[in-house]
Amino acid sequence: MGTIAYLFWGKNYFETAQQLLILLQIVIITILIPLAFIYLLKAFGKVDSIMISDLSQRKIPLIIQIILMVILLKQSITIDRIPELFFFFAGGIISALLALGLLFVRIKASLHMIGISALTVFTIALSLYNQVNILNVIAVLILLNGLVAASRLAMQAHDFKELTIGFLIGVAPQLLLLYCWL
């Protein structure tokens, strides 16, 4: 979603074919390959379900996601080609590393909250950086933060502390890395 936000509201100079190639690379590395690994881990009995509620089962998927995002930044979304997306994904790596580190001290963070809060900060930054008025999109993203949190509480997947930790882990790296590109 961050890539789509960048392609819509960022001032990029890519042609349509290049934009589609960037989007395709990111979809493959951040969605399709991780889904394949989750089903593989499920087949081998390493995870119970795609929701991965058990703390010990979250480690391998997070490590895989970190490795895939590092590959993405090394091979495709480089700092010299697309600095905004580079730092967005670098923030994602930092967030994933923080979530992984917390697992070793038996603290669970909401990965859903990490994702939606990071996307919200990135979209706000894109709006400021490119001087694009997308207040309606930002309002929807803020609303989605609340809806994601409410749904995770309703599903009893997380408690308030885990949601707050997830929110902070998503926001903090994005805010810190804004200084690199904003």
C-alpha positions as MATLAB code, in Angstrom:
seq = 'MGTIAYLFWGKNYFETAQQLLILLQIVIITILIPLAFIYLLKAFGKVDSIMISDLSQRKIPLIIQIILMVILLKQSITIDRIPELFFFFAGGIISALLALGLLFVRIKASLHMIGISALTVFTIALSLYNQVNILNVIAVLILLNGLVAASRLAMQAHDFKELTIGFLIGVAPQLLLLYCWL';
ca = [
       0.000    0.000    0.000;
       2.930    2.324    0.675;
       4.173    1.731   -2.846;
       0.759    2.509   -4.294;
       0.657    5.709   -2.214;
       4.103    6.648   -3.520;
       3.158    5.944   -7.139;
      -0.083    7.934   -6.808;
       1.058   10.935   -4.810;
       4.840   10.932   -5.089;
       6.643   13.013   -7.646;
       8.301   10.166   -9.454;
       9.561   10.231  -12.988;
       8.857    6.644  -13.868;
       6.907    5.654  -16.924;
       3.855    3.455  -16.503;
       5.752    0.275  -17.405;
       8.434    1.102  -14.838;
       5.801    1.792  -12.189;
       4.162   -1.565  -12.870;
       7.528   -3.312  -12.665;
       8.272   -1.669   -9.305;
       4.835   -2.632   -8.022;
       5.183   -6.199   -9.299;
       8.585   -6.644   -7.633;
       7.221   -5.403   -4.334;
       4.085   -7.554   -4.516;
       6.182  -10.648   -5.211;
       8.709   -9.995   -2.439;
       6.399   -8.656    0.273;
       3.172  -10.580   -0.352;
       3.457  -13.648   -2.598;
       6.728  -15.132   -1.322;
       5.780  -14.586    2.358;
       2.403  -16.253    1.730;
       4.159  -19.205    0.129;
       6.471  -19.470    3.154;
       3.517  -19.315    5.571;
       1.784  -22.186    3.796;
       5.066  -24.098    3.717;
       5.556  -23.514    7.448;
       1.968  -24.580    8.053;
       2.523  -27.771    6.036;
       5.587  -28.588    8.168;
       3.682  -27.852   11.371;
       5.780  -24.827   12.318;
       2.719  -22.524   12.454;
      -0.884  -23.318   13.366;
      -2.597  -20.847   11.080;
      -1.976  -17.777    8.980;
      -2.810  -15.601   12.034;
       0.241  -16.950   13.953;
      -0.971  -16.129   17.456;
       1.673  -18.163   19.325;
       4.766  -16.114   20.207;
       7.253  -18.832   19.323;
       5.679  -19.333   15.885;
       6.124  -15.659   14.932;
       9.918  -15.717   14.880;
      10.520  -17.595   11.616;
       7.974  -15.580    9.558;
       9.424  -12.305   10.876;
      12.970  -13.415   10.034;
      11.847  -14.406    6.534;
      10.108  -11.039    6.073;
      13.215   -9.148    7.203;
      15.433  -11.106    4.808;
      13.036  -10.514    1.911;
      12.847   -6.775    2.583;
      16.649   -6.560    2.767;
      16.830   -8.301   -0.620;
      14.244   -5.836   -1.960;
      16.320   -2.865   -0.801;
      19.594   -4.317   -2.072;
      18.323   -5.327   -5.506;
      15.371   -3.161   -6.457;
      14.342   -0.248   -4.254;
      17.756    1.351   -3.836;
      18.423    4.631   -2.063;
      19.653    6.324   -5.234;
      16.638    5.290   -7.374;
      13.683    5.655   -5.015;
      14.770    7.186   -1.691;
      11.231    7.645   -0.328;
      10.341    3.971   -0.767;
      13.804    2.910    0.353;
      13.339    4.622    3.710;
       9.744    3.404    3.998;
      10.917   -0.201    3.641;
      13.972    0.459    5.832;
      11.510    1.584    8.493;
       9.621   -1.654    7.896;
      12.803   -3.628    8.497;
      13.453   -1.737   11.724;
       9.861   -2.337   12.851;
      10.146   -6.051   12.072;
      13.467   -6.254   13.935;
      11.905   -4.541   16.954;
       8.907   -6.904   16.882;
      11.285   -9.865   16.593;
      13.433   -8.611   19.458;
      10.389   -8.221   21.672;
       9.439  -11.840   21.019;
      12.645  -12.928   22.753;
      11.477  -11.186   25.929;
       7.970  -12.666   25.510;
       6.273   -9.443   24.388;
       3.875   -9.649   21.475;
       3.264   -6.616   19.269;
       0.379   -6.338   16.843;
       1.836   -6.712   13.351;
      -1.407   -5.335   11.910;
      -0.974   -2.129   13.933;
       2.669   -1.887   12.889;
       1.649   -2.007    9.238;
      -1.273    0.424    9.293;
       0.474    2.975   11.518;
       3.630    2.923    9.384;
       1.527    3.372    6.241;
      -0.281    6.316    7.838;
       2.950    8.115    8.758;
       4.423    7.460    5.302;
       1.313    8.801    3.559;
       1.319   11.935    5.714;
       5.010   12.422    4.882;
       4.347   11.987    1.152;
       1.605   14.589    1.388;
       3.950   17.061    3.063;
       6.937   16.292    0.867;
       5.079   16.564   -2.431;
       2.686   19.266   -1.233;
      -0.325   17.175   -2.205;
      -3.622   17.684   -0.407;
      -4.798   14.191    0.454;
      -6.432   14.966    3.790;
      -9.322   12.658    2.948;
      -6.914    9.725    2.461;
      -5.079   10.586    5.678;
      -8.394   10.774    7.560;
      -9.374    7.349    6.216;
      -5.996    5.917    7.265;
      -6.382    7.340   10.772;
      -9.866    5.814   10.910;
      -8.396    2.510    9.697;
      -5.888    2.604   12.564;
      -8.834    2.670   14.941;
     -10.757    0.003   13.043;
      -7.754   -2.326   12.936;
      -7.223   -1.875   16.671;
     -10.924   -2.431   17.390;
     -11.046   -5.542   15.222;
      -7.961   -7.030   16.886;
      -9.552   -6.389   20.302;
     -12.899   -7.826   19.184;
     -11.193  -10.940   17.828;
      -9.268  -11.191   21.117;
      -6.073  -11.460   19.078;
      -4.394   -8.714   21.128;
      -4.861   -6.643   24.224;
      -4.503   -2.858   24.484;
      -0.821   -3.073   25.449;
       0.063   -5.181   22.385;
      -1.833   -2.808   20.108;
      -0.088    0.218   21.606;
       3.324   -1.424   21.244;
       2.515   -2.304   17.621;
       1.394    1.253   16.908;
       4.574    2.718   18.393;
       6.828    0.224   16.610;
       5.167    1.168   13.319;
       5.297    4.926   13.857;
       8.718    5.449   15.473;
      11.014    4.133   12.690;
       9.014    5.963   10.031;
       9.258    9.228   11.973;
      12.970    8.783   12.620;
      13.714    8.033    8.967;
      11.734   11.033    7.729;
      14.809   13.123    8.410;
      16.645   11.134    5.744;
      14.311   11.986    2.886;
      11.751   14.617    3.904;
];
